[in-house]
Amino acid sequence: MTWLLEKMPPDTDSPGLIHNDYKFDNVVLDPADPLKIIGVLDWEMATLGDPLMDLGGTLAYWVEAGDPEEMELIRSVPTNAEGALTRREVVVLYENLSGRPMRHYDFYYCFGLFKLAGIVQQIYYRSYHGQTQDERFKVLGEVTAILERAAMRVIDKSKL
């Protein structure tokens, strides 16, 4: 949290509508052209803000080939499939298409991991205290630790 506070970029001069949970399993693809998004689901966390927050949140879910093996525990979509873009390639493509500079990419990605860890931790808390019976949630304590280690790798490699 200290690193995020110290590295927080200035407010964007061009805010927009952000989804706040934008990821593959919240989009509907055209069956005739799976590269075309025809719908976006799950808008309950939408707000106005820095669109790069959506990019960071998306990348928090992005597990790519070459990531530590433990990251497979958090992968929910095939972002590590052969031919899939790496996180870095996604960032470069986003920068090229949007024209938004990506000087603070590490901040947005790390914040996305931090936010996801908070979400996972609150679900684990409910499971641990018997407030939900879903068996999938029992491993989320370890998932929180995996996300923390991923964030620490971003911080350790960051040039911000």
Contacts in CASP RR format, 6 or more apart in sequence:
PFRMAT RR
TARGET T0000
AUTHOR 0000-0000-0000
METHOD contacts of the structure
MODEL  1
MTWLLEKMPPDTDSPGLIHNDYKFDNVVLDPADPLKIIGVLDWEMATLGD
PLMDLGGTLAYWVEAGDPEEMELIRSVPTNAEGALTRREVVVLYENLSGR
PMRHYDFYYCFGLFKLAGIVQQIYYRSYHGQTQDERFKVLGEVTAILERA
AMRVIDKSKL
1 114 0 8 1.000
3 110 0 8 1.000
3 155 0 8 1.000
4 107 0 8 1.000
4 110 0 8 1.000
4 111 0 8 1.000
4 114 0 8 1.000
7 104 0 8 1.000
7 106 0 8 1.000
7 107 0 8 1.000
7 110 0 8 1.000
7 158 0 8 1.000
7 160 0 8 1.000
8 107 0 8 1.000
9 103 0 8 1.000
9 104 0 8 1.000
9 107 0 8 1.000
11 50 0 8 1.000
12 49 0 8 1.000
12 50 0 8 1.000
12 51 0 8 1.000
12 52 0 8 1.000
14 51 0 8 1.000
14 100 0 8 1.000
15 48 0 8 1.000
15 49 0 8 1.000
15 50 0 8 1.000
15 51 0 8 1.000
16 48 0 8 1.000
16 49 0 8 1.000
16 50 0 8 1.000
16 51 0 8 1.000
17 46 0 8 1.000
17 47 0 8 1.000
17 48 0 8 1.000
17 49 0 8 1.000
18 46 0 8 1.000
18 47 0 8 1.000
18 48 0 8 1.000
18 49 0 8 1.000
18 50 0 8 1.000
18 51 0 8 1.000
18 53 0 8 1.000
18 54 0 8 1.000
19 26 0 8 1.000
19 40 0 8 1.000
19 42 0 8 1.000
19 43 0 8 1.000
19 45 0 8 1.000
19 46 0 8 1.000
19 54 0 8 1.000
20 45 0 8 1.000
20 46 0 8 1.000
20 47 0 8 1.000
20 53 0 8 1.000
20 54 0 8 1.000
21 42 0 8 1.000
21 45 0 8 1.000
21 57 0 8 1.000
22 40 0 8 1.000
22 54 0 8 1.000
22 57 0 8 1.000
22 58 0 8 1.000
23 57 0 8 1.000
23 58 0 8 1.000
23 61 0 8 1.000
23 76 0 8 1.000
23 77 0 8 1.000
24 61 0 8 1.000
24 76 0 8 1.000
24 77 0 8 1.000
24 79 0 8 1.000
25 76 0 8 1.000
25 77 0 8 1.000
26 40 0 8 1.000
26 41 0 8 1.000
26 42 0 8 1.000
27 37 0 8 1.000
27 39 0 8 1.000
27 40 0 8 1.000
27 41 0 8 1.000
28 37 0 8 1.000
28 38 0 8 1.000
28 39 0 8 1.000
28 40 0 8 1.000
28 41 0 8 1.000
29 35 0 8 1.000
29 36 0 8 1.000
29 37 0 8 1.000
29 38 0 8 1.000
30 36 0 8 1.000
30 37 0 8 1.000
30 38 0 8 1.000
51 98 0 8 1.000
51 100 0 8 1.000
52 100 0 8 1.000
52 102 0 8 1.000
52 104 0 8 1.000
52 108 0 8 1.000
53 108 0 8 1.000
53 111 0 8 1.000
53 112 0 8 1.000
55 90 0 8 1.000
55 91 0 8 1.000
55 94 0 8 1.000
55 108 0 8 1.000
56 108 0 8 1.000
56 109 0 8 1.000
56 111 0 8 1.000
56 112 0 8 1.000
57 108 0 8 1.000
57 109 0 8 1.000
57 111 0 8 1.000
57 112 0 8 1.000
57 115 0 8 1.000
57 116 0 8 1.000
58 90 0 8 1.000
59 87 0 8 1.000
59 90 0 8 1.000
59 91 0 8 1.000
59 108 0 8 1.000
59 109 0 8 1.000
59 112 0 8 1.000
60 109 0 8 1.000
60 112 0 8 1.000
60 113 0 8 1.000
60 115 0 8 1.000
60 116 0 8 1.000
60 147 0 8 1.000
61 74 0 8 1.000
61 75 0 8 1.000
61 76 0 8 1.000
61 77 0 8 1.000
61 79 0 8 1.000
61 116 0 8 1.000
62 79 0 8 1.000
62 87 0 8 1.000
62 90 0 8 1.000
63 71 0 8 1.000
63 72 0 8 1.000
63 74 0 8 1.000
63 75 0 8 1.000
63 79 0 8 1.000
63 80 0 8 1.000
64 79 0 8 1.000
64 80 0 8 1.000
64 84 0 8 1.000
64 86 0 8 1.000
64 87 0 8 1.000
65 80 0 8 1.000
65 82 0 8 1.000
65 84 0 8 1.000
65 86 0 8 1.000
66 80 0 8 1.000
67 80 0 8 1.000
68 149 0 8 1.000
68 150 0 8 1.000
70 146 0 8 1.000
70 149 0 8 1.000
71 146 0 8 1.000
71 150 0 8 1.000
72 80 0 8 1.000
73 139 0 8 1.000
73 142 0 8 1.000
73 143 0 8 1.000
73 146 0 8 1.000
74 143 0 8 1.000
74 146 0 8 1.000
74 147 0 8 1.000
78 84 0 8 1.000
85 93 0 8 1.000
87 109 0 8 1.000
91 102 0 8 1.000
91 105 0 8 1.000
92 102 0 8 1.000
94 100 0 8 1.000
94 102 0 8 1.000
95 101 0 8 1.000
95 102 0 8 1.000
104 160 0 8 1.000
106 154 0 8 1.000
106 155 0 8 1.000
106 157 0 8 1.000
106 158 0 8 1.000
106 159 0 8 1.000
106 160 0 8 1.000
107 160 0 8 1.000
109 154 0 8 1.000
110 151 0 8 1.000
110 154 0 8 1.000
110 155 0 8 1.000
110 158 0 8 1.000
113 147 0 8 1.000
113 150 0 8 1.000
113 151 0 8 1.000
113 154 0 8 1.000
114 147 0 8 1.000
114 151 0 8 1.000
116 147 0 8 1.000
117 144 0 8 1.000
117 147 0 8 1.000
117 148 0 8 1.000
117 151 0 8 1.000
118 144 0 8 1.000
120 140 0 8 1.000
120 141 0 8 1.000
120 143 0 8 1.000
120 144 0 8 1.000
120 147 0 8 1.000
121 140 0 8 1.000
121 141 0 8 1.000
121 144 0 8 1.000
123 132 0 8 1.000
123 137 0 8 1.000
123 140 0 8 1.000
124 137 0 8 1.000
124 140 0 8 1.000
124 141 0 8 1.000
124 143 0 8 1.000
124 144 0 8 1.000
126 132 0 8 1.000
126 137 0 8 1.000
127 134 0 8 1.000
127 137 0 8 1.000
127 138 0 8 1.000
127 140 0 8 1.000
END
